[in-house]
Every structure is written in C-alpha cells, then in structure tokens.
Amino acid sequence: MQTNTSGFFPETGLITPERMRAVDGNAIALGVTELQLMESAGRGLAEQVLVARPDRVLILCGKGNNGGDGMVAARHLVRHATTDVCYLDQGKRSSACEHQLRALTHSRIGLHPFASRDDLEPVRSLFEKADVIVDCLLGTGVSGPVKEPLKTCTAMANASPATIIAADISTPGMRADRICAFHRAKVDGSTVIDIGIPVEAECFTGPGDLTLIPARRKKAHKGNGGEVLIIGGGPYQGAPWLAGLGALRAGADIVRIASPVFEPVPDLIYERLEGNVIGPEHIERLISLAEKADVVVCGNGLGTESHEVVMAIAPHCKKAVFDADALRLPLQKAKGETIYTPHAAEFARITGITLPEDTLGKARAAQRSGIKGTVIIKGHIDIVTDGRQVRFNRTGDPAMTVGGTGDVLAGIAGALLCRLPAFDAACIAAYVNGKAGEAVVAERGGGMLASDIVDKIPAVLYQKGRRGA
C-alpha cells in the first residue's frame, strides 16, 4: 500500500545506535538494499574527505559494515588521491564488508591486512605520510575499550599529523577532527550525509524495530522474560484469556489471570476472584498481585462496573497497559510507564476529543491530548504517541475487525513492556499484532478468530536468525 508520507512526523536530532539499526532494517524492508545504503554512505564519505584536498589518504577498516563504508569510500577516492586501506583481518567480516573487500581487489588501492600489533609496524609510514586518515574501525557497533590490535592502530593514528575523519562515530580513544554521520548524527557536531533512507523507515513501524528487543541471556531462568498480570473478565469471559495468551506468545515467562471467570488454559495461572464481576471486595488481593507483577494489563472484558477497582489498583502497578473498559475517566496511571490502547470512540471518552478522519489530523490530536503515557490509537493505520514522538503502523487486515484482536494486542504490549520502554513496546506490539493477523488471512482467508492470531505471534516477533530469537 502506498502512503503519502509528506508531513508524517520525521524524526529529528541525535539518533541512538540502536534506533539507527532499526531504521536501517526498516529501509531494507522497504526495498533499499544494504549494499545500496553502504554505497551511498561510502560515496558521501569520500566526498567529505575530498574537501580537504588530500594527496594521500589512509582508511582504517574494521570487519563490520562501518568497515564496508570505508572500503566503498576508498574506491571513490583512489581516482583523486593515493589511497591505502588497512583492514582488520581477524575474525569473521560482515557479508557486506566482505563484498566490498572483494571489489577493492580490482582497484589500484594498497591493501594492508592486520591481525596483530606486529602487522601494523611495517605500515607505520602510511600513518605518518597521510594527509587524511579515515576511521572506519568500529562505528556504531562499538562497546567498551578497544583491544589489540585496534589499540595500537588507534595510537598510531593519534600520533600522525593527518586530519582524522571518523565515519558515524569515532573509535574509543581516537581523536576525530571531523565526524561524518550517515543519515542522522549520533553525536553532536557531526556532518550529516544523506544516504537515501526513505522517510517511512522512521515514521512507520517495520521489521527493523524488532532489533530493539533485548536478547535473552544464555543463563536466563524462569521469570527473566517478565511476569504479567491480566485483570479482567466477568461480563466478557474470553477477553482476559486472549490477552494472557498474547502475552505468553510475545515472550512473557509467567502470566496470571485475575478474573471471576475460569477457562481451562494450562499455560496460564488462574487467580480466582469470587462473584460475577470484579468489585471493591477484590481490591486488597489485586493490589498484592499487582505489586508482584512486572506489568499489569487491565480492562479486558472488565465491563462498566469495575472502574473504582481499576483506580485503586493503578498506583500499585510498576508498569501497566490499560485497555477496553479500563479506559474511562478519571484516567488512571501506573507508578511507572503506562500504555493506553483506545480505538477512536474510547479515545474520545477519555479525552473529550473527537478525532478527525484523516490520519495526520488524528496523530496531531493524539500528540496534543495531554495524556501522560504512551497511546496506541487502533485503526486502519494505528497511531502511537507519547506526546513527543509519533509513529504509524499499517500492518493488519480488515478481517481483524473480529472481536478479541485488541485483547491480543494488549497482551503483546504487556509482555514487551517487561523488556522495553513503553513507546518501543507499543510500536512493536502494533506491528506484530498486525503482521500476525496478515499471516492468518494469508493462510485461511476470512473467518478469522482472535485466537488464530496468537499462534502466529512468535514467527513474526522472533524471526529465525534475529537477535533475541
């Protein structure tokens, strides 16, 4: 589906390395290949180097995509200056970096691999004679102090009289006279090089956002994925169970359902509440359960008679997702981060604002609503905002108008909120819920059940080979 993205809240200011990786992934999903992005980055970097009018250039390349950017720059620079590349020949290179290294073997470029500090001594004169040294050793993948042989390489660069230009971000310990950032600056004072990333890669959710999900530790034990408490049911018995299954499939380790209604789902822990609806007599017990949970999801199938209970419990929740019948005035808030998941009518109920028909108008209204928390406005195009950031999600299918899909969304959001900031959790939840729905339609056509979506969540959220799978 094509969308006019003019005015769609493009991001500005500094960008974190983690967010940049997500944007890169989204751009690739939109059809701009990794090699296209690398070619644009390397060529732009070469143009910035040529501003200094150098006679001799030395490019220091690591084994990741930052190194590949430097290798592309070398191909463009060799036509204008004597160019040498010192590249780390230790461990496995990224496939894109390996591709660029093969291309360099057909260029008039001096190639100097190094795997130890001893390999650098024979090329010391290249550091001393260079007019410009380009730092493409680590880039945004940097973490912690550098080790050998990069430590020696950094010291030799610092001792050189050359101007040092860093690609994206400087290697720890290396001086940088200039930093050339790709797409957006990662540190203040950078020169930004446009590499052709579509605006939609930032404004819309996409598969790149999944890279934000933290990887599970190899020594993780039960509970590390988070404990979610679902409070709901009574008038509508299926809703809390759909939310609970959504939370489990999205990675929560323990999910409890506090409800008057029992359903025999062995994967979920049932906390029985006496009676037909959740009432004041349950507050003390619910507070105790809420205080133990990492995230509380509240409102699914709750009905209209339990808002007093919701208000009493909310201040005791570490984090919370409020959905459906919990979305009433006065609007409650957890101690920590809070996500609200209204459709347009529920949004009007809690804000007094009738949303306009156009997507951008809805987004502006939501952003300015004053709600203290993150909001997912469910619709043909979902809108996610925390009052500062705005993002859009267009995954999903018309078949998802069936009842219960919003409950699954709330459960997914609750599980992700255990491990992510609220805005990221909300964006990913909207994306994954929609993609899971699309997968159901592709397989079965019409006649969707909300429970069909649940089993499709892991394939979308934890794609094979993805970090955190």
C-alpha positions as CSV (number, residue, x, y, z in Angstrom):
1,M,0.0,0.0,0.0
2,Q,1.4,3.4,-1.0
3,T,1.1,6.2,1.5
4,N,1.8,9.9,1.1
5,T,4.5,10.4,3.8
6,S,4.9,14.2,3.4
7,G,4.4,15.7,6.9
8,F,4.5,12.3,8.6
9,F,6.4,13.4,11.7
10,P,10.0,12.6,10.6
11,E,12.4,12.1,13.5
12,T,15.0,14.8,14.2
13,G,18.0,15.4,16.4
14,L,20.5,12.8,17.6
15,I,19.8,9.1,17.0
16,T,21.0,6.2,19.1
17,P,22.9,3.4,17.5
18,E,20.1,1.0,18.5
19,R,17.4,3.2,16.8
20,M,19.7,3.6,13.7
21,R,19.9,-0.2,13.3
22,A,16.1,-0.3,13.4
23,V,15.8,2.4,10.8
24,D,18.3,0.6,8.6
25,G,16.3,-2.6,8.9
26,N,13.1,-0.8,8.0
27,A,14.7,0.8,5.0
28,I,15.9,-2.6,3.8
29,A,12.4,-4.0,4.2
30,L,11.1,-1.1,2.1
31,G,13.4,-2.1,-0.8
32,V,16.6,-0.2,-0.3
33,T,19.3,-2.9,0.0
34,E,22.1,-3.0,2.5
35,L,24.6,-2.6,-0.3
36,Q,22.8,0.4,-1.7
37,L,22.9,2.1,1.7
38,M,26.6,1.2,2.0
39,E,27.4,2.6,-1.4
40,S,25.6,5.9,-0.6
41,A,27.4,6.1,2.7
42,G,30.9,5.4,1.3
43,R,30.5,7.8,-1.6
44,G,29.3,10.6,0.6
45,L,32.2,9.9,3.0
46,A,34.6,10.2,0.1
47,E,33.1,13.5,-1.0
48,Q,33.7,14.8,2.5
49,V,37.3,13.6,2.5
50,L,38.0,15.4,-0.8
51,V,37.0,18.7,0.8
52,A,40.4,18.6,2.5
53,R,42.1,18.2,-1.0
54,P,44.4,15.4,0.2
55,D,47.3,13.8,-1.8
56,R,47.4,10.7,0.4
57,V,44.5,9.0,2.2
58,L,44.7,6.1,4.7
59,I,41.4,4.4,5.5
60,L,41.2,2.2,8.6
61,C,38.6,-0.5,8.2
62,G,37.1,-2.9,10.7
63,K,35.2,-6.1,9.9
64,G,31.6,-4.7,10.2
65,N,29.5,-2.6,7.9
66,N,31.4,0.6,9.1
67,G,34.5,-1.0,7.5
68,G,32.5,-1.7,4.4
69,D,31.6,2.0,4.2
70,G,35.3,2.8,4.3
71,M,36.1,0.3,1.5
72,V,33.4,2.0,-0.7
73,A,35.0,5.4,0.1
74,A,38.4,4.0,-1.0
75,R,37.0,3.0,-4.4
76,H,35.8,6.6,-5.0
77,L,38.9,8.3,-3.5
78,V,41.5,6.4,-5.5
79,R,40.7,8.4,-8.6
80,H,41.6,11.6,-6.8
81,A,44.4,10.7,-4.3
82,T,46.8,7.9,-3.4
83,T,44.7,5.6,-1.2
84,D,45.6,2.8,1.1
85,V,43.3,0.6,3.2
86,C,44.4,-1.0,6.5
87,Y,41.8,-3.6,7.4
88,L,41.3,-5.8,10.3
89,D,41.9,-9.4,9.2
90,Q,40.8,-11.1,12.5
91,G,37.5,-13.0,12.9
92,K,34.6,-13.0,10.5
93,R,33.6,-10.0,8.5
94,S,30.0,-9.0,7.8
95,S,28.8,-10.2,4.4
96,A,28.5,-6.6,3.1
97,C,32.0,-5.8,4.2
98,E,33.4,-9.0,2.6
99,H,31.6,-7.9,-0.6
100,Q,33.3,-4.6,-0.6
101,L,36.7,-6.1,0.1
102,R,36.4,-8.3,-2.9
103,A,35.6,-5.2,-5.0
104,L,38.8,-3.5,-3.7
105,T,41.0,-6.2,-5.1
106,H,40.2,-4.9,-8.6
107,S,41.1,-1.3,-7.7
108,R,44.5,0.5,-7.6
109,I,44.4,0.6,-3.8
110,G,47.1,-0.6,-1.4
111,L,45.5,-3.3,0.8
112,H,47.2,-4.0,4.1
113,P,45.6,-6.6,6.4
114,F,46.4,-6.7,10.1
115,A,45.6,-9.3,12.7
116,S,48.1,-8.3,15.4
117,R,50.0,-5.2,16.5
118,D,53.1,-6.7,14.8
119,D,51.3,-6.4,11.4
120,L,51.0,-2.7,11.9
121,E,54.7,-1.8,12.3
122,P,55.5,-2.3,8.6
123,V,52.8,0.2,7.6
124,R,53.7,2.9,10.1
125,S,54.9,5.2,7.3
126,L,51.4,5.2,5.8
127,F,50.1,6.8,9.0
128,E,53.0,9.3,9.1
129,K,52.6,10.4,5.4
130,A,48.8,10.5,5.2
131,D,47.1,13.9,4.8
132,V,43.8,12.3,5.9
133,I,43.1,9.2,8.0
134,V,39.5,7.9,7.8
135,D,38.4,6.0,10.9
136,C,36.0,3.2,9.9
137,L,37.1,0.7,12.5
138,L,34.0,0.2,14.7
139,G,31.3,2.8,14.1
140,T,28.0,2.4,16.0
141,G,28.8,-1.2,16.9
142,V,31.4,0.0,19.4
143,S,31.2,-1.1,23.0
144,G,33.8,-0.9,25.7
145,P,37.5,0.0,25.4
146,V,39.4,-1.2,22.3
147,K,41.8,-4.1,22.5
148,E,44.8,-5.1,20.4
149,P,45.4,-4.7,17.6
150,L,42.9,-1.8,17.4
151,K,44.6,-0.2,20.4
152,T,47.9,0.1,18.6
153,C,46.1,1.2,15.4
154,T,44.4,4.0,17.3
155,A,47.7,5.1,18.9
156,M,49.4,5.3,15.5
157,A,46.6,7.3,14.1
158,N,46.7,9.7,17.0
159,A,50.5,10.2,16.6
160,S,50.0,11.1,12.9
161,P,49.9,14.7,11.7
162,A,47.0,13.8,9.5
163,T,43.4,15.1,9.8
164,I,41.3,12.3,11.2
165,I,37.7,11.9,9.9
166,A,35.5,9.4,11.7
167,A,32.7,7.6,9.9
168,D,29.5,7.8,12.0
169,I,31.2,7.7,15.4
170,S,34.9,7.7,16.4
171,T,36.7,4.7,17.7
172,P,37.1,5.0,21.5
173,G,40.4,6.7,22.3
174,M,41.0,8.0,18.7
175,R,40.8,11.7,18.1
176,A,38.4,12.9,15.5
177,D,38.9,16.2,13.8
178,R,35.6,15.7,12.0
179,I,32.8,13.1,12.3
180,C,30.7,12.3,9.2
181,A,27.4,10.7,10.2
182,F,25.2,8.7,7.9
183,H,21.5,9.6,7.8
184,R,21.5,11.3,11.2
185,A,24.0,12.4,13.8
186,K,24.9,10.1,16.6
187,V,27.0,12.7,18.4
188,D,26.8,16.5,18.5
189,G,28.8,18.4,15.9
190,S,28.7,15.7,13.2
191,T,28.4,16.5,9.5
192,V,25.3,14.5,8.3
193,I,25.5,12.6,5.0
194,D,22.1,11.7,3.4
195,I,22.3,8.0,2.3
196,G,18.8,7.8,0.8
197,I,16.8,6.2,3.7
198,P,13.1,6.6,3.0
199,V,11.2,8.8,5.5
200,E,8.8,5.9,6.0
201,A,11.6,3.9,7.6
202,E,11.4,6.2,10.6
203,C,7.8,7.2,10.6
204,F,6.3,3.8,10.2
205,T,6.9,0.6,12.2
206,G,8.7,-2.2,10.4
207,P,10.8,-5.4,11.0
208,G,13.8,-3.3,11.9
209,D,12.0,-2.3,15.1
210,L,12.3,-5.9,16.2
211,T,16.1,-5.5,16.6
212,L,15.3,-3.3,19.7
213,I,14.1,-6.4,21.7
214,P,16.9,-7.4,24.1
215,A,18.4,-10.8,23.5
216,R,17.7,-13.4,26.2
217,R,20.8,-14.3,28.2
218,K,22.0,-17.9,27.8
219,K,21.8,-18.4,31.6
220,A,18.3,-16.9,31.8
221,H,15.9,-18.6,34.3
222,K,12.2,-18.6,34.7
223,G,10.9,-15.1,35.2
224,N,13.6,-13.2,33.3
225,G,11.2,-12.7,30.5
226,G,8.8,-10.9,32.8
227,E,5.7,-11.6,34.9
228,V,2.4,-10.2,33.6
229,L,-0.8,-9.9,35.5
230,I,-4.1,-9.7,33.5
231,I,-7.1,-8.2,35.4
232,G,-10.4,-8.5,33.6
233,G,-13.3,-10.7,32.7
234,G,-16.7,-11.1,34.3
235,P,-19.1,-9.8,31.7
236,Y,-16.9,-11.0,28.8
237,Q,-15.1,-14.2,29.7
238,G,-12.8,-14.7,26.7
239,A,-11.0,-11.3,26.7
240,P,-8.5,-11.7,29.5
241,W,-7.5,-15.2,28.3
242,L,-6.8,-13.9,24.8
243,A,-4.7,-11.1,26.4
244,G,-2.9,-13.7,28.5
245,L,-2.1,-15.9,25.6
246,G,-0.9,-12.9,23.6
247,A,1.5,-12.0,26.5
248,L,2.9,-15.6,26.7
249,R,3.4,-15.8,22.9
250,A,5.1,-12.4,23.0
251,G,7.7,-13.7,25.5
252,A,6.4,-13.2,29.0
253,D,7.6,-16.1,31.2
254,I,4.7,-16.0,33.7
255,V,1.1,-14.8,33.1
256,R,-1.6,-14.7,35.8
257,I,-5.2,-14.1,35.0
258,A,-7.2,-12.5,37.9
259,S,-10.8,-12.9,36.9
260,P,-14.2,-14.2,38.1
261,V,-14.3,-16.4,35.0
262,F,-12.3,-19.6,34.7
263,E,-11.2,-21.1,31.4
264,P,-9.1,-24.3,31.3
265,V,-5.9,-22.9,29.7
266,P,-3.0,-24.8,31.4
267,D,-0.3,-22.3,30.3
268,L,-1.9,-19.5,32.3
269,I,-2.1,-19.2,36.1
270,Y,-5.6,-18.6,37.2
271,E,-6.2,-16.3,40.2
272,R,-9.8,-16.9,41.0
273,L,-12.0,-13.9,42.1
274,E,-15.3,-14.8,43.7
275,G,-18.5,-13.4,42.2
276,N,-19.6,-12.4,38.8
277,V,-17.7,-9.0,38.4
278,I,-14.6,-7.5,39.9
279,G,-15.5,-5.3,42.8
280,P,-14.2,-3.5,45.9
281,E,-14.0,-6.8,47.8
282,H,-11.2,-7.8,45.5
283,I,-9.0,-4.7,45.8
284,E,-6.7,-5.9,48.5
285,R,-5.9,-9.1,46.8
286,L,-5.4,-7.4,43.4
287,I,-3.1,-4.9,44.9
288,S,-0.9,-7.7,46.3
289,L,-0.8,-9.4,42.9
290,A,-0.1,-6.1,41.0
291,E,2.8,-5.3,43.3
292,K,4.5,-8.6,42.4
293,A,4.0,-8.3,38.6
294,D,6.4,-6.6,36.3
295,V,3.4,-5.3,34.2
296,V,-0.3,-5.3,34.7
297,V,-2.7,-5.5,31.8
298,C,-6.1,-4.3,32.9
299,G,-9.6,-3.8,31.3
300,N,-10.1,-6.8,29.0
301,G,-13.7,-8.0,29.3
302,L,-14.0,-6.0,32.6
303,G,-17.4,-4.4,32.0
304,T,-18.6,-1.0,33.2
305,E,-18.9,-1.6,36.9
306,S,-15.3,-2.0,38.0
307,H,-13.7,1.3,37.3
308,E,-13.4,2.1,41.0
309,V,-11.3,-1.0,41.4
310,V,-9.1,0.0,38.5
311,M,-8.4,3.4,40.1
312,A,-7.5,1.7,43.4
313,I,-5.1,-0.7,41.8
314,A,-3.3,1.5,39.3
315,P,-1.0,3.4,41.7
316,H,0.4,0.0,42.8
317,C,1.4,-1.2,39.3
318,K,5.0,-1.0,38.4
319,K,4.0,-0.6,34.8
320,A,0.7,-1.1,33.1
321,V,-1.3,-1.4,29.9
322,F,-4.9,-0.1,30.2
323,D,-7.4,-1.3,27.6
324,A,-11.1,-1.5,26.8
325,D,-13.3,-0.9,29.9
326,A,-10.4,0.4,31.9
327,L,-10.3,3.4,29.6
328,R,-12.6,5.7,31.5
329,L,-12.4,9.0,33.4
330,P,-10.8,9.7,35.7
331,L,-7.9,8.2,33.7
332,Q,-5.6,6.1,35.8
333,K,-1.8,5.8,35.6
334,A,0.7,3.3,36.9
335,K,3.7,4.2,39.1
336,G,6.0,3.6,36.1
337,E,5.4,3.6,32.3
338,T,1.9,3.3,31.1
339,I,0.4,2.3,27.8
340,Y,-3.2,3.0,26.7
341,T,-4.8,1.2,23.8
342,P,-8.0,3.0,22.8
343,H,-9.9,3.0,19.5
344,A,-11.3,6.3,18.3
345,A,-14.5,6.1,20.5
346,E,-12.6,5.2,23.6
347,F,-10.1,8.0,22.9
348,A,-13.0,10.5,22.8
349,R,-14.3,9.0,26.1
350,I,-11.1,9.6,28.0
351,T,-10.1,13.0,26.4
352,G,-13.3,14.6,25.1
353,I,-11.5,14.9,21.7
354,T,-13.3,13.6,18.6
355,L,-10.6,12.5,16.2
356,P,-10.7,13.8,12.7
357,E,-11.0,11.4,9.8
358,D,-7.5,12.0,8.3
359,T,-4.5,10.1,9.7
360,L,-2.3,13.2,10.2
361,G,-5.1,15.0,11.9
362,K,-5.6,12.1,14.3
363,A,-1.9,12.0,15.0
364,R,-1.7,15.7,15.8
365,A,-4.8,15.4,18.1
366,A,-3.3,12.4,19.9
367,Q,0.0,14.1,20.3
368,R,-1.5,17.2,21.9
369,S,-4.1,15.3,24.0
370,G,-2.1,15.7,27.2
371,I,-2.3,12.0,28.1
372,K,0.6,11.2,30.4
373,G,1.8,8.0,28.9
374,T,2.0,6.2,25.6
375,V,-1.1,5.8,23.5
376,I,-1.9,3.3,20.7
377,I,-4.9,4.5,18.8
378,K,-6.2,1.5,17.0
379,G,-7.5,1.9,13.4
380,H,-6.8,1.3,9.8
381,I,-3.5,2.9,10.4
382,D,-2.5,2.7,14.1
383,I,-1.1,5.8,15.7
384,V,1.4,5.5,18.5
385,T,2.5,8.6,20.5
386,D,3.9,9.5,23.9
387,G,3.2,13.2,23.4
388,R,6.7,13.8,21.9
389,Q,7.2,11.0,19.4
390,V,4.7,9.9,16.8
391,R,4.8,6.7,14.8
392,F,2.4,4.9,12.5
393,N,1.6,1.2,11.9
394,R,-0.1,0.0,8.8
395,T,0.1,-3.8,9.3
396,G,-3.1,-5.6,9.7
397,D,-6.1,-6.8,7.7
398,P,-9.9,-5.8,7.5
399,A,-10.6,-9.3,8.9
400,M,-9.1,-8.1,12.2
401,T,-12.3,-6.3,13.0
402,V,-13.4,-9.6,14.7
403,G,-13.7,-9.3,18.4
404,G,-10.7,-10.1,20.6
405,T,-7.9,-8.8,18.4
406,G,-7.5,-5.8,20.6
407,D,-7.1,-8.0,23.6
408,V,-4.3,-9.9,22.0
409,L,-2.6,-6.6,21.2
410,A,-2.9,-5.6,24.9
411,G,-1.2,-8.8,25.9
412,I,1.6,-8.4,23.4
413,A,2.2,-4.9,24.6
414,G,2.2,-6.1,28.2
415,A,4.9,-8.7,27.5
416,L,7.1,-6.3,25.6
417,L,6.7,-3.6,28.3
418,C,8.5,-6.0,30.6
419,R,11.7,-5.6,28.5
420,L,11.4,-2.4,26.6
421,P,10.5,1.3,27.1
422,A,6.8,2.0,26.6
423,F,7.0,3.7,23.3
424,D,9.1,1.0,21.7
425,A,6.9,-1.7,23.2
426,A,3.7,-0.1,21.9
427,C,5.2,0.3,18.4
428,I,6.4,-3.2,18.2
429,A,3.1,-4.6,19.6
430,A,1.0,-2.8,17.0
431,Y,3.4,-4.1,14.2
432,V,3.4,-7.7,15.4
433,N,-0.3,-7.9,16.1
434,G,-1.0,-6.7,12.5
435,K,1.6,-8.9,10.9
436,A,0.2,-11.9,12.8
437,G,-3.3,-11.1,11.5
438,E,-2.0,-10.8,8.0
439,A,-0.4,-14.3,8.3
440,V,-3.7,-15.7,9.4
441,V,-5.5,-14.2,6.4
442,A,-2.8,-15.4,4.0
443,E,-3.3,-19.0,5.4
444,R,-7.0,-19.1,6.0
445,G,-8.7,-16.2,4.2
446,G,-11.8,-15.0,6.0
447,G,-13.5,-16.3,9.2
448,M,-10.6,-15.3,11.4
449,L,-10.6,-15.9,15.2
450,A,-8.7,-13.7,17.5
451,S,-7.1,-16.9,18.9
452,D,-5.7,-17.6,15.4
453,I,-3.5,-14.6,15.8
454,V,-2.0,-15.8,19.0
455,D,-0.1,-18.7,17.4
456,K,1.3,-16.5,14.7
457,I,3.0,-14.1,17.1
458,P,6.3,-16.0,17.6
459,A,7.0,-16.3,13.9
460,V,6.7,-12.6,13.5
461,L,8.3,-11.4,16.7
462,Y,11.2,-13.9,16.9
463,Q,12.1,-14.5,13.4
464,K,14.7,-17.1,12.8
465,G,18.2,-15.8,12.9
466,R,17.2,-12.5,14.5
467,R,19.0,-11.3,17.7
468,G,16.7,-12.1,20.6
469,A,15.1,-15.1,18.9
